[in-house]
Amino acid sequence: MSNSTTSNYTEDSIKSLDWKEHIRLRPGMYIGKLGDGSAQDDGIYVLVKEVIDNCIDEHMMGYGKTIDVKITDHRVEVRDYGRGIPLGKVVDCVSKINTGGKYDSGAFQKSVGLNGVGTKAVNALSNYFKVQSFREGETKLAEFSRGEVLKDAKVEKSGGRNGTLIVFEPDDSVFKHFHFIPNYLNDLIWNYVFLNAGLTINFNGQRFHSENGLRDLLERKTDEESLRYPIIHMKGDDIEIALTHSNQYGEEYYSFVNGQYTTQGGTHLAALREALVRTVRDFYKKDFDASDVRASIVGAIAVRVQEPVFESQTKTKLGSLNVAPEGPTMRTFVNDFVKKELDDYLHKHSGVADALLKRILQSERERKEIAGIKKLANERAKKANLHNKKLRDCRIHFNDKKGEKKEDTMIFITEGDSASGSITKSRDVQTQAVFSLRGKPLNCFNLTKKVVYENEEFNLLQHALNIEDGLDGLRYRKIIIATDADVDGMHIRLLLLTFFLQFFPDLVKHGHIFILETPLFRVRNKKETIYCYSEAEKTEAMEKLGAKPEITRFKGLGEISPDEFGNFIGEDIRLEPIILSKETSIKQLLEFYMGKNTPKRQEFIVENLKIEKDLVEEDV
């Protein structure tokens, strides 16, 4: 190190960030990725969770059976009826790191997590944040903006019931163009009540309540007609499991730890998958292939663990090997429970045992039928991967062991040389991949999975995504269908959605499929250019720029130059998630999709699958 460099590196170079500056500088460390609300695990939903989690912990301790939640476009209000934060600590609890009521492990042995960061992160990342505690006829209120105190009121008398009220508005300079998607909020609230029998959450005027826990969850997530046997529901100390088999492809699981939805599974889910295979083999005294036992399964597991270890701050994957510091391993705990409870259940319910056996044998037949063509197709795909012109890959992948940016990974599925060329030239090669289709993909409605291997394009696509054996190896967090908003583009979307819904429905159900929104118009004058995604935005832009601005209508992705395209797939990317509503049966949906183009079908698609805010109806 040279003398000049040394002289520049002084005590003044060492900066000490206070708590709110640190959170605002590195929000990803505290809430995962930021996002605009189009993905289920975007930061704005993590903020909502952090606040409700504290109410849930109070409920678990036996205080408060009701939580009131109100969420509008940009404002969240949560009121519980627990004990209320001690009045002298109201400000500290939401603005001092390592201040909270959960460090006494006797009081909160199996809470969602230590209250060291949660509400502080919400406070620091909100334009406006208010906390008010009600205790024994008194109340204390404080207001903040981006972690700075605006108002620290004195304790006053109050007639309000004991509990805590938190109100916040996420900071729109951190969460750009954010919007809450009602389906995601509904799922979030339902999960809370499924995991906390007896709890009532009043959310935006609707009452959410569950008596049967995970059985209710599976009933909400499945279509009763497609189930091969009634849902098996098993409950024990600190563990609850519900499972059944359906007729769809793939495996579908919902896993929870201490009330936290572990979207990426972890040791508890791995233990369940292993225990199911072992128990079924022992019960039928047959050495079934594990994939045949688990094919088409829909299951849910919830465990309560002391001092859980998660693989990230946002707690999406459980890493704990033990149930408690001195307790059994997760593997042993889950396996012993499943072995006893499931074995007992199958002995007592011979009809269910017969139906389960039939489902396993059917999966075995289907697997053997496609084994030959699968081998050939995989060899072809291996060769193609060496010079796969369809895939322009990125460097970071969702299934990488570590890496902050793996959550940002996405693959654009597009059609035509000009469109894929524009995206390829303007993409971020670290996190954005492109898969080019050759014209319209095959309509695979009512076909068997054999077609995935027989059709070279589908086979290469499943290999690019790495989903042949389930979602564990999925290489991209977001799969984005990027087609023109015209008749042909809409048809390609439907054909791709048919492929995913038919053969990989769990990709849709777990929120991995999106539609890329691109601007319909460019409005500009010599000083400013505004891209507009609807007629309303165009009108607004024209009023803003005044004096007859130049207006360009984009009819296809290929018309947008690579330089411009970078504006639409970068920080300001707009995505519409594909969301299946509770009432939608996949079979019924596909029949509507690929049937005749009737008004009824169009109406059904719009209501049940959110594709775009503006479907450009004259083009459909």
Order of alpha helices (4+ residues) and beta strands (2+ residues): alpha-alpha-alpha-alpha-beta-beta-alpha-alpha-beta-beta-beta-beta-beta-alpha-beta-beta-alpha-beta-beta-beta-beta-alpha-alpha-beta-alpha-alpha-beta-beta-alpha-beta-alpha-alpha-beta-alpha-alpha-beta-beta-beta-alpha-beta-alpha-beta-alpha-alpha
